[in-house]
């Protein structure tokens, strides 16, 4: 039973670590600017300004 909990904790830890690495990579390469621009355009179109 304890080994199953350890495996689950390790999988969670690896998932969070990989997610944080990918987020950091996206910020470092400037990907957030593209997403922010797209989100802004979509929101402006939804309310009828853009």
C-alpha positions as CSV (number, residue, x, y, z in Angstrom):
1,X,0.0,0.0,0.0
2,X,2.8,2.4,0.9
3,X,4.6,1.7,-2.4
4,X,1.4,2.6,-4.3
5,X,1.2,5.9,-2.5
6,X,4.9,6.6,-3.2
7,X,4.3,5.9,-6.9
8,X,1.3,8.2,-7.1
9,X,3.3,11.0,-5.3
10,X,6.2,10.5,-7.7
11,X,3.9,10.8,-10.7
12,X,2.3,13.9,-9.3
13,X,5.7,15.4,-8.6
14,X,6.9,14.6,-12.2
15,X,3.7,16.1,-13.7
16,X,4.1,19.3,-11.8
17,X,7.8,19.5,-12.6
18,X,7.2,19.0,-16.3
19,X,4.3,21.6,-16.3
20,X,6.5,24.2,-14.6
21,X,9.4,23.5,-17.0
22,X,7.0,24.0,-20.0
23,X,5.5,27.2,-18.5
24,X,9.0,28.5,-18.0
25,X,10.1,27.6,-21.5
26,X,7.0,29.4,-22.9
27,X,7.7,32.6,-20.9
28,X,11.4,32.5,-21.9
29,X,10.6,32.2,-25.6
30,X,8.0,34.9,-25.5
31,X,5.0,32.7,-26.2
32,X,2.9,34.5,-23.7
33,X,2.8,37.6,-25.9
34,X,1.2,35.7,-28.7
35,X,-1.4,34.2,-26.4
36,X,-2.1,37.6,-24.8
37,X,-2.6,39.2,-28.2
38,X,-5.0,36.4,-29.4
39,X,-7.0,36.6,-26.1
40,X,-7.3,40.4,-26.4
41,X,-8.5,40.2,-29.9
42,X,-11.1,37.5,-29.1
43,X,-12.4,39.4,-26.1
44,X,-12.7,42.6,-28.1
45,X,-14.5,40.8,-30.9
46,X,-16.9,39.3,-28.4
47,X,-18.0,42.6,-26.9
48,X,-18.2,44.2,-30.4
49,X,-15.3,46.6,-30.3
50,X,-12.7,44.8,-32.4
